[in-house]
Every structure is written in C-alpha cells, then in structure tokens.
C-alpha cells in the first residue's frame, strides 16, 4: 500500500475499531482511487474520500416484541444512511444474527458506489437487525417487523430513504413492514421496494439481482467473443439471488450444478434443470426447508454437509467454467479462489456483496479471470428497485418485458462504465478498479457541487 492509503486506513481503523468488513471494503476502494486522487487534486483538498467513508447518519434503536409463548424479546435495530449526494438513501434491510453496526457500514458504503453505477439517482444506505427469522412463526415475524418499523418509519420515506429486502427479508417481511409504515404514517407511498405486485411492486424485482449478475457475466464473456452456452456454472446460496441466477443461466444455455444453504451444498452433475429449480423455489420460498432435501428428491445429486473443520468450501472445488457466489460476504477464501482457478473456472461474477476475500480478488485479477465484483455485478437488484420507484411515482406498471429490457440495458451500461473507467486510469480489464472509480466519480463530483455538508 502507498503512504496515502496507509495513513488513510490507519485513521479510519482507529475511528472505527472492531469493524473488519467495513475496513476491508473501504481499503479496496482507497487502493483503486489513488490514481484518481492524484489526477484530480480537488478531491483530496475537499477530503471527499474521508467524508464518503463517514456515514451522514446512523440510527440505532431497540426492537422489543412478544414471542408466541408470551415472552418479551429484545433485538437491536439499525439504519446506516451513508451518502445522499446523488439521491435519497437507498438500500436493503438484513435480518440475521450476524448483523452489527460494522457489517451494515460496509454494506452501506458498497451501496453508495453500486447505486451510483446504476445511472439512477439514488444514494446509499443499509439497515436491519440481529433478529433471526428462521424458525419463527409468521405471527412472530409480523410482531417483530411491526415493532421494528414503528421506530424506523420516522427515518425513512419516498424522498428520504427507501429500504428494500436483503438476507432474511423477503416478500413476507416487506409486507409486514410496509403495512405498519402505512398504519403509523397514514400514507400509501413508495417507501419500500420489493413490494407485492398488488400493492405497488414491480415485475422482475424478485428476479433482478440474479438476472443482473448473469447479464453482467454475459457482457464480460462477450469481450472475449464467448457466451454462456454450454458452460458449467457453480452457484452458491439458494435464496432469491441464487434461484434467479440459476434461472437466467438456464435461459442463456448454461448448466448450473450447485446450490447451498447454511447446512451444506448439493452438487448435481446432471445439471439443475427447470423442473429441479421449481422444486427448489417451492422448498425454499414456501416450505422454508433445507437444501439437503434436494438430494433426497433427485438421485443425481449429492449433498455435502458443512464442515467448519475444513479450510475451504468444497462447493468451489468442482470442474466448471463459471462461478456465481450468491450467498454472503467472504464466502470464497484464498484456498477456495485457488481451487476455482485450478478447476478451470475463468468467470467469477458476484451475486452476493463482497463474497471474495482480498487475497482471492488479487488472485482472480492476477490470473486475468473475468471477475465481476459485487458492486457492479449484483447492481441489477437495486437498479430494478429504482425502476420500481419510478413506476410508483408515475402511478404506472410496466410490463415484464419492458422492465427486463431496462434491466439488461442498465447492466450493459454498468459494464461499459467499468471498462471505460479502468482504461482511463491505467487498470485496463480490471473490473474491480473500474467499478470503484466509475462509482466514485459521480458521487465525488456531486459532493463537490454541494459544498461541505
């Protein structure tokens, strides 16, 4: 690292102790931005990067709720409103035991740059709670969501901050939260995205993150005159992003062979076809079951349980052409990255946020893989959230084909921005640097225009 990055990161780490994910995300961006800051001294003088790494506002609150046994439970609630230079705050809500302030600051920081890349006027935020919806009844989830939104509703709004789903927050949770917002605020507005189609939602929104990641992979492959046709693809996760990434891989002629959850993963050498995928959607979205049940149903598949004693994830140790990590942050460690390279994978496209550790990213870039970082590759979800906001403002509903066409156009535009920005600053072909630089420039120029705020 350079002296500038060293000093910047030392100060940031001292101000934000015990937040490794946040440090990791900011360091990756700082390293890519050094030539930009050298070429544009006005950004250094105005301390744009320093301000960008400090949230504009952090909201923390208690969330008391009553379980089905009549016992009072208490969780922590958060909303990190990171930057609103180019539009109202926009970002998901995550419900998971691992949620804490540092994790949400990392996600909010990434969201700022991701939203900038979409070409739509959206700032960046993130929020959630350490509440775990797994194993809870619908009534318990509803009571938690209502308590959570009773406090959060005073800090969000269609022109202020527009939340959406994330890990642990799907259509059920968004419905409960939107209902409580409407009851408390007495207004029906587009304060959430990912809403149900009957009450302001957009077609393609559930599919958008997964579809967008595959569209981005297709754009990267096109630079080498290749397509996804006939390519074997490893996919992690089995939630919303993984499900629809798998569907779009099938649409474009690829062969997905893996899916996973916190209990382990399945490897289906015969390929996950549309009938098998329909079973997964029913299993995960309706029955809320475990991915091991896939192997019970389809004898071509093998289930491997999680083994915390191993220093690698065997999901990433199969012969393949493409990898789509769609589960969670830092799921690909250095050994996993090495295994992917040795198994012939030449495309890694991130459906999850920051799923690859820095050593893995360095290896992918060094080996010149087509590596699409999450802030670019998975921006399709928030892009389509932006399209949902537009439809709410217009009081219109676009057709499935129209939204999908706009999504594909946005992913093409993001890819082009990454290519152009990386070439302009001496990182040709490096999508990590390209995404960080392109996302930063729009926000930085807007911050300069708006003064020291």
Protein Blocks (a to p, Z undefined) as FASTA:
>chain_A
ZZklmmmmmmmmmmmghilklmmmmmmmmmmmmmmmmmmmmlmmnommmmmmpcfbdcdd
ddddddfkopacddddddddfblkloccdddddddfklcfklmmmmmmmmmmmmmmnopa
cddddeddfbdfehpafklmmmmmmmmmmmmmmmgcfkloccdddehiafklmmmmmmmm
mmmnopacdfbghiafknopaehklmmmmmmmmmmmmmmmmmnopafehpacddedjifk
lmmmmmmmmmnopacfbdcdfkbccddfkopafklmmmmmmmmmmnopafklmmmmmmkb
ccddddfkbcbdfklmcccfbdcdfkbghkbcfklmmmmmmnopabdcdfbghkbcfklm
mmmmmnopacddfklmmmmmmmmmmmmmmmmmnopacdfklmmmmmmmmmmmmmmmmmmm
mmmnopghiaklmmmmmmmmmmmmmmmmnopZZ
